[in-house]
């Protein structure tokens, strides 16, 4: 076992480029990653509980508010496609970071509501921005942004990319059965984007993440029932089971993210959970025993559940209303269909217009 290993030889018909130095000898500069800029896009149309409940038999607007904490949500118009919304949010993020499109080395788009599977949303967003860097879509539903953030930060830390554009965008209204009492009032549309780049000090903590495919049937997309009038495709959710899962499983995940980042609960300036509903957020706040000084994102009240766009939109709301500031320490947590989950600690970025 102590002898030398013979070098790998390519077949004679394959032309091989030999680097000037072995890959093992290449020096990669050690660096950290941080959020350099944040942008958002919220569709023009505001939809009230009264409007939503008019199509859900036996559902009262007051019940929706008490059950979810949601008073309004945004629905995208015909011209507000996933690509358009993503590009608008991305442009704001670039402006906030003070970067030009040509400085982006990779584009990641997290979405569960693409208008087409092929071509991908990410390549079309990149084209609108004038970016020719690698681009790809990510499918992790409501955890998509947090999953994407770990991938973006890893690309930067490893030296593969200097700057990565990450977008979370959804047109959840396209996936809904407007008559379904379990989901129709919960979801909305929108986009949030960040630029992730190098930093001398840590700005994105280690991720705590995973999946629970054994419970994948708790959130599915498909027709309901067996009657002729009930064969409407849409998002279906076992609400009570999802609530129990999220309210018991996400707090330990968040605690792991805090521990790996070397941060205590009392150090947090902000908590930005996926905006599923206010009852889940309340349960997580209690379980984590957050300090009174920690601001808790409640963007769900006026935006609804926007899946992969939820966390960046909630960050944007805190920063634009002044309840949080760039540089503040925030705990992010995404969780949802799949089931998927992820959490990490970040230093909040500056925001675009």
KEVEX-997036 format. One record per residue (C-alpha): residue number from 0; x, y negated, z; residue in three letters. Coordinates in Angstrom, 2 decimals, decimal comma. Last residue first. Example, Ala and Ser with C-alpha at 12.3 -4.5 7.8 and 13.67 -1.06 7.14 Angstrom:
2
1;13,67;1,06;7,14;SER;
0;12,30;4,50;7,80;ALA;
END
This chain:
353
352;-35,45;-50,40;-3,95;UNK;
351;-32,60;-48,04;-3,05;UNK;
350;-31,80;-46,72;0,39;UNK;
349;-28,65;-46,42;2,49;UNK;
348;-27,74;-43,03;3,84;UNK;
347;-28,66;-41,16;7,06;UNK;
346;-25,88;-39,19;8,74;UNK;
345;-26,91;-35,56;8,49;UNK;
344;-27,73;-32,56;10,69;UNK;
343;-28,90;-29,40;8,96;UNK;
342;-31,92;-27,12;8,74;UNK;
341;-33,19;-24,41;6,41;UNK;
340;-36,24;-22,18;5,96;UNK;
339;-37,82;-19,97;3,32;UNK;
338;-40,93;-17,78;3,29;UNK;
337;-41,20;-17,62;0,35;UNK;
336;-43,41;-20,61;0,92;UNK;
335;-42,38;-23,07;3,61;UNK;
334;-39,68;-24,53;5,78;UNK;
333;-37,36;-27,55;5,70;UNK;
332;-35,63;-29,12;8,70;UNK;
331;-33,51;-32,28;8,82;UNK;
330;-31,88;-33,52;12,04;UNK;
329;-30,82;-37,14;11,83;UNK;
328;-27,82;-39,17;13,05;UNK;
327;-28,12;-42,82;12,14;UNK;
326;-25,60;-44,10;9,61;UNK;
325;-28,14;-46,05;7,61;UNK;
324;-30,92;-47,21;9,94;UNK;
323;-34,11;-45,73;11,33;UNK;
322;-37,43;-47,31;12,39;UNK;
321;-36,83;-50,05;9,82;UNK;
320;-39,83;-49,40;7,59;UNK;
319;-37,55;-48,64;4,64;UNK;
318;-35,31;-46,24;6,53;UNK;
317;-38,05;-44,19;8,12;UNK;
316;-40,03;-43,98;4,88;UNK;
315;-36,96;-42,92;2,88;UNK;
314;-36,22;-40,10;5,29;UNK;
313;-39,82;-38,90;4,93;UNK;
312;-39,57;-39,04;1,14;UNK;
311;-36,28;-37,09;1,28;UNK;
310;-37,87;-34,40;3,52;UNK;
309;-41,18;-34,00;1,65;UNK;
308;-40,01;-33,89;-1,97;UNK;
307;-39,58;-30,10;-1,87;UNK;
306;-43,15;-29,63;-0,58;UNK;
305;-45,10;-32,90;-0,88;UNK;
304;-47,34;-32,36;2,15;UNK;
303;-49,44;-35,48;2,60;UNK;
302;-48,24;-38,98;1,75;UNK;
301;-50,05;-41,27;4,21;UNK;
300;-50,03;-39,21;7,42;UNK;
299;-47,36;-36,80;6,14;UNK;
298;-44,77;-39,57;6,48;UNK;
297;-44,63;-38,85;10,20;UNK;
296;-40,84;-38,77;10,76;UNK;
295;-39,88;-38,59;14,45;UNK;
294;-37,66;-41,30;15,95;UNK;
293;-35,44;-40,03;18,77;UNK;
292;-35,29;-42,48;21,69;UNK;
291;-37,89;-40,50;23,63;UNK;
290;-35,46;-37,57;23,61;UNK;
289;-36,55;-34,41;21,85;UNK;
288;-37,58;-31,41;23,91;UNK;
287;-36,91;-29,08;20,94;UNK;
286;-40,07;-27,06;21,58;UNK;
285;-42,16;-30,17;22,20;UNK;
284;-40,99;-31,92;19,03;UNK;
283;-41,50;-28,69;17,08;UNK;
282;-45,10;-28,32;18,25;UNK;
281;-45,86;-31,95;17,39;UNK;
280;-44,40;-31,47;13,90;UNK;
279;-46,57;-28,38;13,40;UNK;
278;-49,65;-30,35;14,45;UNK;
277;-48,69;-33,30;12,25;UNK;
276;-48,85;-31,33;9,04;UNK;
275;-46,38;-29,82;6,58;UNK;
274;-44,05;-32,83;6,41;UNK;
273;-40,79;-30,91;6,45;UNK;
272;-39,00;-32,07;9,56;UNK;
271;-37,10;-35,36;9,86;UNK;
270;-35,94;-35,93;13,43;UNK;
269;-34,16;-39,22;14,07;UNK;
268;-31,54;-40,84;16,30;UNK;
267;-30,26;-37,52;17,57;UNK;
266;-27,54;-37,47;20,24;UNK;
265;-29,90;-36,33;23,01;UNK;
264;-30,57;-33,10;21,13;UNK;
263;-26,86;-32,35;21,24;UNK;
262;-24,53;-32,26;18,24;UNK;
261;-21,61;-29,93;17,59;UNK;
260;-22,75;-29,36;14,01;UNK;
259;-23,00;-25,61;14,61;UNK;
258;-25,04;-26,27;17,77;UNK;
257;-27,44;-28,69;16,11;UNK;
256;-28,09;-26,34;13,20;UNK;
255;-28,67;-23,47;15,65;UNK;
254;-31,15;-25,60;17,60;UNK;
253;-32,99;-26,36;14,38;UNK;
252;-33,31;-22,65;13,61;UNK;
251;-34,55;-21,98;17,16;UNK;
250;-37,19;-24,73;16,62;UNK;
249;-38,21;-23,36;13,20;UNK;
248;-39,41;-19,90;14,27;UNK;
247;-42,18;-20,56;16,80;UNK;
246;-44,12;-23,52;15,34;UNK;
245;-43,46;-22,39;11,77;UNK;
244;-44,71;-18,83;12,22;UNK;
243;-47,74;-19,74;14,31;UNK;
242;-48,76;-22,47;11,85;UNK;
241;-48,28;-20,15;8,88;UNK;
240;-50,48;-17,55;10,56;UNK;
239;-53,22;-20,11;11,27;UNK;
238;-53,09;-21,45;7,68;UNK;
237;-53,12;-18,28;5,62;UNK;
236;-52,37;-20,21;2,45;UNK;
235;-53,62;-20,14;-1,11;UNK;
234;-52,29;-22,40;-3,89;UNK;
233;-54,56;-22,40;-6,89;UNK;
232;-56,07;-20,51;-9,77;UNK;
231;-59,88;-20,68;-9,83;UNK;
230;-61,61;-17,30;-9,97;UNK;
229;-64,17;-18,22;-7,33;UNK;
228;-67,24;-18,87;-9,47;UNK;
227;-67,11;-15,46;-11,14;UNK;
226;-66,75;-13,70;-7,80;UNK;
225;-63,62;-11,75;-6,83;UNK;
224;-61,96;-14,04;-4,32;UNK;
223;-59,26;-16,61;-5,01;UNK;
222;-57,04;-16,98;-8,05;UNK;
221;-53,25;-17,34;-7,68;UNK;
220;-50,43;-19,06;-5,84;UNK;
219;-49,19;-17,59;-2,57;UNK;
218;-48,45;-18,64;1,01;UNK;
217;-48,80;-16,07;3,82;UNK;
216;-48,00;-13,29;1,34;UNK;
215;-44,28;-13,97;1,70;UNK;
214;-44,27;-12,68;5,28;UNK;
213;-41,80;-9,85;4,70;UNK;
212;-39,89;-12,32;2,53;UNK;
211;-38,57;-14,09;5,60;UNK;
210;-35,70;-16,27;4,40;UNK;
209;-32,59;-17,93;5,79;UNK;
208;-30,93;-21,15;6,81;UNK;
207;-28,72;-22,93;9,31;UNK;
206;-26,64;-25,44;7,35;UNK;
205;-23,34;-26,89;8,50;UNK;
204;-23,50;-30,67;8,99;UNK;
203;-23,67;-33,32;6,30;UNK;
202;-21,83;-36,57;7,03;UNK;
201;-18,51;-35,20;8,28;UNK;
200;-15,73;-37,81;8,24;UNK;
199;-13,38;-38,70;5,36;UNK;
198;-16,29;-38,60;2,94;UNK;
197;-16,99;-37,21;-0,50;UNK;
196;-20,34;-37,53;-2,29;UNK;
195;-24,00;-36,56;-2,16;UNK;
194;-26,44;-38,74;-4,08;UNK;
193;-29,99;-38,44;-2,82;UNK;
192;-33,43;-38,14;-4,39;UNK;
191;-37,09;-38,18;-3,39;UNK;
190;-40,12;-37,46;-5,55;UNK;
189;-43,90;-37,56;-5,27;UNK;
188;-47,17;-35,64;-5,22;UNK;
187;-49,63;-34,64;-2,50;UNK;
186;-50,82;-31,64;-0,53;UNK;
185;-52,95;-30,89;2,50;UNK;
184;-56,54;-31,63;1,48;UNK;
183;-56,85;-28,89;-1,13;UNK;
182;-55,10;-26,22;0,96;UNK;
181;-57,39;-24,20;3,23;UNK;
180;-60,77;-25,52;2,10;UNK;
179;-60,17;-24,57;-1,54;UNK;
178;-62,43;-26,66;-3,81;UNK;
177;-59,64;-28,73;-5,39;UNK;
176;-57,80;-25,54;-6,40;UNK;
175;-54,30;-26,93;-6,22;UNK;
174;-51,18;-26,28;-8,26;UNK;
173;-51,26;-29,39;-10,47;UNK;
172;-51,92;-31,58;-7,39;UNK;
171;-48,58;-30,31;-6,08;UNK;
170;-46,79;-32,49;-8,60;UNK;
169;-43,44;-32,13;-6,87;UNK;
168;-39,91;-33,53;-6,82;UNK;
167;-36,83;-32,98;-4,64;UNK;
166;-33,78;-34,46;-6,35;UNK;
165;-30,06;-33,91;-5,71;UNK;
164;-27,37;-35,85;-7,59;UNK;
163;-23,87;-34,58;-6,91;UNK;
162;-20,73;-36,73;-6,77;UNK;
161;-17,11;-35,62;-6,72;UNK;
160;-17,78;-32,09;-7,89;UNK;
159;-15,89;-28,78;-7,80;UNK;
158;-13,74;-30,05;-4,94;UNK;
157;-14,91;-27,50;-2,40;UNK;
156;-16,41;-30,08;-0,07;UNK;
155;-18,30;-31,70;-2,95;UNK;
154;-19,75;-28,49;-4,35;UNK;
153;-20,55;-27,34;-0,81;UNK;
152;-22,40;-30,59;-0,07;UNK;
151;-24,55;-30,13;-3,17;UNK;
150;-25,35;-26,50;-2,36;UNK;
149;-26,22;-27,36;1,25;UNK;
148;-28,38;-30,26;0,09;UNK;
147;-30,16;-28,04;-2,41;UNK;
146;-31,31;-25,67;0,32;UNK;
145;-32,51;-28,66;2,35;UNK;
144;-34,36;-30,04;-0,68;UNK;
143;-35,90;-26,70;-1,63;UNK;
142;-37,20;-25,78;1,82;UNK;
141;-40,77;-26,66;0,82;UNK;
140;-40,55;-24,39;-2,24;UNK;
139;-37,17;-22,64;-2,60;UNK;
138;-36,88;-22,78;-6,39;UNK;
137;-33,83;-24,71;-7,55;UNK;
136;-33,48;-26,26;-11,02;UNK;
135;-30,13;-26,72;-12,75;UNK;
134;-27,89;-29,38;-14,27;UNK;
133;-24,24;-29,42;-15,35;UNK;
132;-23,05;-32,94;-16,28;UNK;
131;-24,36;-34,76;-19,36;UNK;
130;-25,95;-37,68;-17,49;UNK;
129;-27,67;-40,50;-19,38;UNK;
128;-30,38;-40,93;-16,75;UNK;
127;-33,15;-39,67;-19,02;UNK;
126;-30,90;-36,80;-20,10;UNK;
125;-30,20;-35,77;-16,50;UNK;
124;-33,92;-35,70;-15,77;UNK;
123;-34,43;-33,52;-18,83;UNK;
122;-31,70;-31,11;-17,74;UNK;
121;-33,10;-30,93;-14,21;UNK;
120;-36,72;-30,22;-15,15;UNK;
119;-35,76;-27,01;-16,91;UNK;
118;-36,62;-26,33;-20,52;UNK;
117;-38,05;-23,81;-19,92;UNK;
116;-40,09;-23,25;-16,79;UNK;
115;-42,38;-26,07;-17,86;UNK;
114;-44,26;-28,76;-15,92;UNK;
113;-42,24;-27,76;-12,87;UNK;
112;-44,26;-27,39;-9,65;UNK;
111;-42,05;-25,52;-7,16;UNK;
110;-39,29;-28,13;-7,28;UNK;
109;-35,67;-28,70;-6,25;UNK;
108;-33,61;-30,49;-8,89;UNK;
107;-29,80;-30,31;-8,85;UNK;
106;-27,64;-32,53;-11,06;UNK;
105;-23,85;-32,15;-11,22;UNK;
104;-20,77;-34,36;-11,79;UNK;
103;-22,41;-37,78;-11,50;UNK;
102;-20,02;-40,67;-12,22;UNK;
101;-21,40;-41,24;-15,71;UNK;
100;-24,77;-42,17;-14,23;UNK;
99;-23,23;-45,20;-12,53;UNK;
98;-22,74;-45,42;-8,79;UNK;
97;-23,48;-48,02;-6,12;UNK;
96;-24,96;-45,39;-3,79;UNK;
95;-28,22;-47,33;-3,49;UNK;
94;-28,31;-47,79;-7,26;UNK;
93;-27,75;-44,07;-7,82;UNK;
92;-30,52;-43,23;-5,35;UNK;
91;-32,91;-45,64;-7,06;UNK;
90;-32,19;-44,04;-10,43;UNK;
89;-32,77;-40,61;-8,93;UNK;
88;-36,19;-41,60;-7,61;UNK;
87;-37,21;-42,87;-11,05;UNK;
86;-35,73;-39,81;-12,79;UNK;
85;-37,61;-37,43;-10,49;UNK;
84;-40,92;-39,23;-11,03;UNK;
83;-40,47;-39,20;-14,81;UNK;
82;-39,44;-35,54;-14,93;UNK;
81;-42,21;-34,37;-12,61;UNK;
80;-44,67;-36,29;-14,77;UNK;
79;-46,17;-39,64;-13,84;UNK;
78;-47,75;-40,44;-17,23;UNK;
77;-50,81;-38,27;-16,59;UNK;
76;-51,27;-39,76;-13,13;UNK;
75;-49,68;-38,44;-9,96;UNK;
74;-51,73;-37,90;-6,80;UNK;
73;-50,70;-39,67;-3,59;UNK;
72;-51,99;-38,65;-0,14;UNK;
71;-54,23;-40,20;2,47;UNK;
70;-55,35;-39,72;6,09;UNK;
69;-53,30;-36,64;6,97;UNK;
68;-52,95;-35,76;10,67;UNK;
67;-53,60;-32,13;9,75;UNK;
66;-56,54;-30,82;11,76;UNK;
65;-57,74;-34,13;13,24;UNK;
64;-57,51;-35,94;9,90;UNK;
63;-59,09;-33,09;7,94;UNK;
62;-61,91;-32,77;10,51;UNK;
61;-62,63;-36,48;10,21;UNK;
60;-62,93;-36,17;6,43;UNK;
59;-65,59;-33,44;6,88;UNK;
58;-65,47;-30,12;5,07;UNK;
57;-68,58;-28,08;4,37;UNK;
56;-67,95;-27,65;0,66;UNK;
55;-64,69;-29,09;-0,56;UNK;
54;-65,18;-31,39;-3,58;UNK;
53;-66,29;-34,53;-1,71;UNK;
52;-63,64;-33,66;0,88;UNK;
51;-60,82;-34,88;-1,36;UNK;
50;-62,43;-38,26;-2,06;UNK;
49;-63,37;-38,84;1,58;UNK;
48;-59,89;-37,80;2,70;UNK;
47;-58,44;-40,59;0,59;UNK;
46;-56,39;-40,38;-2,61;UNK;
45;-53,85;-43,11;-3,35;UNK;
44;-52,89;-43,44;-7,02;UNK;
43;-49,61;-45,12;-7,93;UNK;
42;-47,33;-42,12;-7,44;UNK;
41;-44,55;-42,40;-4,83;UNK;
40;-40,96;-42,41;-6,06;UNK;
39;-37,95;-42,34;-3,77;UNK;
38;-34,24;-43,13;-3,60;UNK;
37;-31,38;-42,38;-1,22;UNK;
36;-27,68;-43,20;-1,39;UNK;
35;-24,27;-41,94;-0,24;UNK;
34;-25,31;-38,82;1,68;UNK;
33;-22,14;-37,24;3,08;UNK;
32;-19,52;-34,63;2,30;UNK;
31;-16,22;-33,70;3,91;UNK;
30;-12,77;-33,31;2,43;UNK;
29;-9,88;-30,90;2,05;UNK;
28;-7,90;-31,54;-1,13;UNK;
27;-7,64;-28,38;-3,17;UNK;
26;-4,10;-27,14;-3,82;UNK;
25;-3,69;-24,53;-6,52;UNK;
24;-1,31;-21,74;-5,56;UNK;
23;-3,96;-19,04;-5,54;UNK;
22;-5,06;-20,08;-9,04;UNK;
21;-1,59;-19,28;-10,33;UNK;
20;0,19;-22,27;-11,90;UNK;
19;0,29;-23,63;-15,46;UNK;
18;-2,96;-21,88;-16,26;UNK;
17;-2,95;-19,03;-18,81;UNK;
16;-5,59;-19,39;-21,53;UNK;
15;-6,54;-15,94;-22,77;UNK;
14;-7,32;-14,95;-26,36;UNK;
13;-9,07;-11,60;-26,33;UNK;
12;-8,16;-9,10;-29,08;UNK;
11;-5,17;-7,72;-27,11;UNK;
10;-7,34;-6,66;-24,15;UNK;
9;-6,58;-8,82;-21,13;UNK;
8;-3,85;-7,74;-18,71;UNK;
7;-4,18;-8,00;-14,93;UNK;
6;-0,83;-8,28;-13,19;UNK;
5;0,56;-5,13;-11,53;UNK;
4;0,16;-5,14;-7,76;UNK;
3;3,32;-5,13;-5,69;UNK;
2;4,00;-2,31;-3,27;UNK;
1;2,99;-2,28;0,41;UNK;
0;0,00;0,00;0,00;UNK;
END
